[in-house]
Amino acid sequence: MKALRPAIILLFAVNSLHAQNDLLGELNKLDSNATVPVQATFKSTRIINGHSVETVKKNHMDFRISHRFGRLNSGSYQLYGLDQATLRLGFEYGISNDLMIGVGRSTEQKAFDFFGKYRLIKQTTGARQIPLSVTLFGSAAIRTLRPVLEDEVTRSFKNKLTYVYQALIARKFSERLSLQITPTYLYRNLPELAGDKRGLFSVGLGGRLKLSKRVSVNAEYFWAAHDKNATLPYHDSMAFGVDIETGGHVFQLHFTNSLGMIEKQFIGETTGSWGKGDVHYGFNISRTFSFDKKSKKVQY
């Protein structure tokens, strides 16, 4: 009987291993038959200046502080821009996991902005693969700055309004790399400068390269179809930055030639030129609050 013990033990071990392999096979089969949404294409609802495909989760509120200093080439007297500051405060709320709304107020032009954002298509893997995420964005902004010069046009309420419509189209290619293209149409009831068109088409390109679990580098560029014959002082917006995620906070540190922080301003009214050193240092701070006790922390 003692001689049979090793054989019996080996038989049980082989059967156990076979059962485990069968179980793993069944689990893999279930995984291959499941459709899994791709998570965290970007760390935040913004790439840098522009919106990303991400939305605030249901019953969550995102409080955002966006800050731009003056131009780096302003010299030592202005402490290379640090003596000057432009600010936007915003509140954004998730009505559902796919639908969010937001409101903000900027010191630039004393502008109020209101927007809605809906995630129409989600990128998925598994049995039913969808290669892209698509989010629709629409906003209205009102300029409340009073006339400064005597000959400046006094605007009616209607002529203070600007509207923006965007389709945010993104793909997460891997755990490290995400890219987005953003076709945009911007309409001003009354442009800031004479000779500028009311309607403006633009295409934005943005991307994120993840360096670690909590750190990524981002880049963003918006080409705008300004009328070249109007000799307007506007340039395309371009920005580079770093995202740092710490619990419920996301810190975004960046350099950009755009002073404004809403679409009307950074797409349609960027006067800074990278070639001339008209670059602003800035940051965004995002703090998310949950009103849903059952919610789980979002992993990036």
KOLMIMI-868301 format. One record per residue (C-alpha): x negated, y negated, z. Coordinates in steps of 0.02 Angstrom, whole numbers, padded with zeros to 5 digits, always signed. Each point is the difference from the previous one (the first is absolute). Example, Ala and Ser with C-alpha at 12.3 -4.5 7.8 and 13.67 -1.06 7.14 Angstrom:
BEGIN
-00615+00225+00390-00069-00172-00033
This chain:
BEGIN
+00000+00000+00000-00145-00115+00040-00066+00026-00176+00165-00060-00075+00003-00164+00098-00114-00099-00120+00102+00057-00150+00164-00049+00086-00070-00173+00046-00063-00026-00177+00170+00051-00070+00090-00128+00110-00127-00134-00049+00024+00033-00186+00190-00002+00018-00009-00162+00100-00112-00082-00131+00115+00059-00139+00151-00073+00090-00090-00166+00022-00045-00006-00184+00182+00036-00046+00057-00141+00115-00126-00123-00074+00054+00051-00173+00182-00034+00042-00046-00170+00075-00101-00047-00154+00146+00052-00108+00116-00112+00102-00123-00144-00014-00009+00018-00188+00190-00001-00010+00016-00158+00107-00001-00180-00062-00112-00109+00109+00004-00192-00006-00170-00083-00012-00031-00106+00155-00100-00160+00030-00044-00053-00177-00055-00162+00085-00029-00043+00183+00119-00149-00001+00145-00079-00093-00131-00115-00078-00154+00043-00102-00074-00171+00038+00110-00145-00059+00125+00103-00098+00121+00133+00059-00039+00185-00011+00125+00141-00032+00009+00033+00188+00155-00048+00100+00030-00023+00186+00076+00157+00076+00181+00004+00056+00036-00095+00162-00177-00070+00002-00047-00184-00002-00167-00062-00067-00060-00168+00067-00132-00072-00117-00122-00144+00022-00090-00052-00159-00139-00128+00007-00108-00085-00132-00144-00118+00040-00065-00137-00114-00122+00026-00142-00171+00070+00036-00079-00133-00111+00073-00143+00103-00168-00018+00088-00066-00003+00177+00105-00152+00050+00157+00108-00019-00096+00149+00073+00016+00085-00170+00189-00003+00008+00025+00054+00180+00059-00176+00050+00150+00019-00115+00138+00126+00015+00159+00056-00088+00121+00119+00088+00149+00110-00039+00106+00087+00132+00115+00141-00056+00125+00125+00068+00042+00156-00099+00127+00133+00045+00037+00174-00065+00186+00026-00030-00040+00175-00059-00161+00091-00042+00017-00064-00178+00078-00173+00023-00076-00148+00092+00033-00186+00014-00112-00142+00055-00012-00185+00036-00151-00112+00018-00054-00180+00021-00161-00073-00073-00086-00161+00046-00048-00017-00185+00140-00106-00077+00097+00036+00162+00078+00144-00097+00128+00127+00063+00008+00166-00092+00130+00139+00006-00018+00170-00083+00067+00174-00021-00097+00156-00048+00067+00171-00051-00100+00158-00029+00081+00073-00154-00115+00148-00038-00121+00092+00114-00154+00093-00057+00012+00185+00047-00100+00160-00011+00052+00182+00004+00141+00081-00097+00068-00165-00068-00143-00116-00039+00029-00186-00029-00163-00086-00050+00043-00179+00052+00084-00104+00134+00109-00146-00058+00062-00138+00115+00109-00147-00054-00029-00172+00076+00098-00162-00010-00024-00163+00094+00056-00180+00010-00106-00141+00070+00047-00179+00042-00126-00142+00006+00046-00122+00140-00151-00117-00009+00057-00181-00009-00065-00117-00137-00173-00067+00044-00026-00126-00141+00120-00140-00047+00016+00059-00180+00023+00183+00048+00163+00078-00057+00130+00021+00136+00062+00178-00023+00178+00058+00018+00033+00160+00098+00012+00097-00164-00167-00067-00062-00088+00056+00159+00036+00184-00037-00111+00131-00081+00044+00182-00037-00114+00151-00022+00038+00173-00070-00126+00143+00004-00015+00185-00036-00137+00076+00110-00068+00158-00083-00133+00099+00092-00084+00170+00007-00103+00080+00138-00130+00096-00099-00083+00078+00152-00016-00025+00187-00123-00140-00037+00061-00089-00157+00165-00090-00036+00037-00119-00145+00148-00114-00039+00062-00104-00146+00126-00139+00029+00097-00077-00146+00071-00166+00061+00120-00135-00057+00000-00165+00094+00128-00138-00030-00015-00178+00067+00152-00114-00014-00125-00144+00000-00187+00038-00018-00127-00095+00105-00082-00081-00151+00072-00077-00157-00037+00107-00152+00010+00164+00096+00131+00125-00055+00144+00048+00111-00019+00184-00038-00167+00088+00025-00047+00180-00038-00140+00083+00096-00079+00171+00022-00088+00048+00161-00128+00139+00026-00047+00063+00172-00089+00144+00081-00056+00078+00162-00153+00107+00034+00005+00089+00168-00167+00005+00091+00055+00087+00160+00160+00047+00092+00030-00181+00051-00101-00107-00121+00022-00037-00186-00058-00129-00127+00129-00086-00111-00005-00104-00158+00135-00097-00092+00017-00104-00159+00149-00091-00075-00006-00056-00181+00127-00138-00036+00059-00052-00174-00024-00188+00023+00020-00110-00152-00179-00028-00058+00050-00156-00095+00066-00086+00157-00175-00019+00077+00065+00048+00171-00125+00014+00145+00054+00177+00043-00104+00159+00006+00039+00184+00019+00005+00061+00180-00134+00124+00054-00038+00071+00173-00110+00128+00087+00018+00063+00177-00009+00132+00135+00145+00083+00093-00023+00061+00179+00140+00101+00082+00005+00010+00191+00158+00080+00068+00147-00115-00033-00111-00137-00074-00072-00020-00174-00136-00132-00023-00037-00058-00177-00156-00106-00025-00031-00072-00173-00066-00132-00119+00113-00078-00131+00009-00152-00114+00184-00023+00047+00055-00111+00143+00186+00043-00007+00066+00164+00070+00165+00020-00093+00022+00048-00183+00051-00174-00056-00165-00068+00063-00134+00131-00030+00066+00058-00170+00061-00167-00069-00103-00133+00089-00176+00063+00038-00119-00146-00031-00159+00079+00068-00134+00075-00113-00116+00139+00054-00131-00064-00121-00005-00168+00090+00000+00075+00174+00180-00050+00037+00021+00152+00113+00102+00012+00160-00036+00118+00143+00161+00068+00074+00084+00136+00098+00168+00085+00025+00051+00075+00166+00146+00122+00002+00082+00065+00160+00141+00125-00016+00135+00019+00134+00117+00149+00007+00184-00012+00049+00024+00187-00025-00048+00105+00152-00003+00158-00104-00123-00068-00128-00175+00068-00015-00158-00100-00025-00045-00019-00183-00165+00084-00044-00110-00084-00130
